[in-house]
Each structure stands twice: as structure tokens, then as C-alpha cells.
């Protein structure tokens, strides 16, 4: 409870926080990536690499062009009952260790080195090494340079289709990537179903149109097409990361003047949320505008009026 002074009646904290909000029902459209394909930029031209991810690539309509540091394994040895793998990340050395049973040995074969245990052979995968460098050593940063999308008719065009003739990708490559970075492509699959977050506010000024507002929110939830969702997600990430090679959406999103947001305003959504929350991403994404993080949430109020802003901790 809060007290406004001598002789005044106590004012409930919820009334202070939410009493000046306009509507008792507010909706936010929520979108997120569910899976990814990661490859070096040159990999999009390699048939064998593309073939290995063919089914998954067909579902990826968002692409992020960026750079990561070079990663090199320089030594592997058995020491005090552990396998020790030494790696260089942008020239800095990191040691990763695995406990080993007695009697194993490191052997070289025509397919590389392995741990030999009786008749069995084992070695950690490149993916496992990179994942541990990220999680345990915090050693890998993905610098976001450009974000785009490709959809086509009924989802017939994937991110890969767009990238094969992508002028900005070619310009980035020609401009030059620093010697301690590697040009890399991250392609994202967006959740194929829509998700909506609803805020119910019994302290709001207007508590009479809740059922209509619920219905309108559901209409938008089920009426948002995959093509719309891909475009909204792309625009959100561009506004969030502010990539240096993007122009559109960096300052203009969100806006009532944008065609892609028209239906959100028609259905009276108050917020838009786009997320990258994938544990298996082997790096922390960052840009000049955003600090490194494993997870990113691009969140936007769609109305300037604070009475419509209920999702992101603002007070009226």
C-alpha cells in the first residue's frame, strides 16, 4: 500500500502503476527463432556443404551476415588423466579438458587424431569444441554486419537463394574483412506459428471493451501470415542491432507509416517482441549498438502514448 500524505486514503501500488493505463486488455505479438544454419560465407557456394543442410535451409528465411574470430586447434595431449586440447581464437590460447579413463592413447590416422580406447576411437567434434569455447571461455563474438530476409511466393524463396546473388554480401567481402575475423552467415528459421502475450489490467481507465479487444488480438494472432511475420522479425532485428550495412528500418521502425505494421495497428496491438534465444548458438551476438549476449530480445512499444505502454516496465 502507498500513502499520499496526512488525511489521504491509502492508494494501492497497483493503482499507481497501472491505473493510468488506457485499456484493460493489451496484446503483444511475439516471434522467435527455433533453429539455425551456420556456415562460412564461402560455404553457400559449395554444393556438398549446402546439401548437408538442404532440408533445414528451405525453412530459413532470415539471414545475418557477420564475422567471427578464426578458431584453430594447435595441440592435443593426455595429461594427468585428462585430454587437453589447446585452441587459438584470434591468436589467444585457450585450453579445454576432458576426463579420460586409464589406458587410452592419442593416435594419428589418415582422418586426423583420435583417442583410442581398446578397439574404440573418439574425438570431440568441432561443434563441441566451439560450443565449449563459447560457454566456458566466453571466447567467441559474432559481429552483426547486415540482416535481411527472403520469402518469395508461399515461402518458396529461402535465405540461401537470396544470398547467392547478394550485392551487400559481395560488397562486404570486397571491402575487406579484418585478418582476425572470418565472414560468416547465420540463417534463422522463425517459429511457424504465431504467439501472443496478453496483459489484463483491472485498474485501467477503460474496462468496458475487453471482449472486443481480446477478439481483435486473436484475429491478428491467427491472421498474421508467415510472410508478414518474416518481415516484422527482420525489421525488429535491424532496429535492435543497427547493422552498419543496413539502411531501411534502422531509424524508421516501428512507425505508423510502415505498411508492414498497418495490420498490427488495425488490430490495436501495443507491442512487438522478436527473440533470438537458442542455447546451441556457438557465440554471443553483438554490434556497435548492442553488447554481446547469448540471447537477444528486440522489443518495441507500438504507441508513443505512455498510457498504451504496459509490457516493458514503464510507468504512466
Buried (B, 14 or more C-beta within 10 A) or exposed (E): EEEEEEEEEEEEEEEBBBBBBBBBBBBBBBBBBEBBBBBEBEBBEEEEBBEBBEEBBBBBBBBBBBBBBEBEBEEBEEEEEBBBBBBBBBEEEBEBBBEBEEEBEBEEEEEEBBBBBEEEEEBBEEEEBBBBBBBEBEBBBBBBBBBBBBBEEEBEBBBBBBBEEBEBBEEBBEEEBEEEBBBBBBBBBBBEEBEBEEBEBEBBBBEEBBEEBBEBBBEBBEEBEBBBBBBBBBBBBBBBBBBBBBEEBBEEBBEEEBEBBEBBBEBBBBBBBBBBEBEEBBBBBBBEEBEBEBEBBBBBBBBEEBBBBBBEEEEB
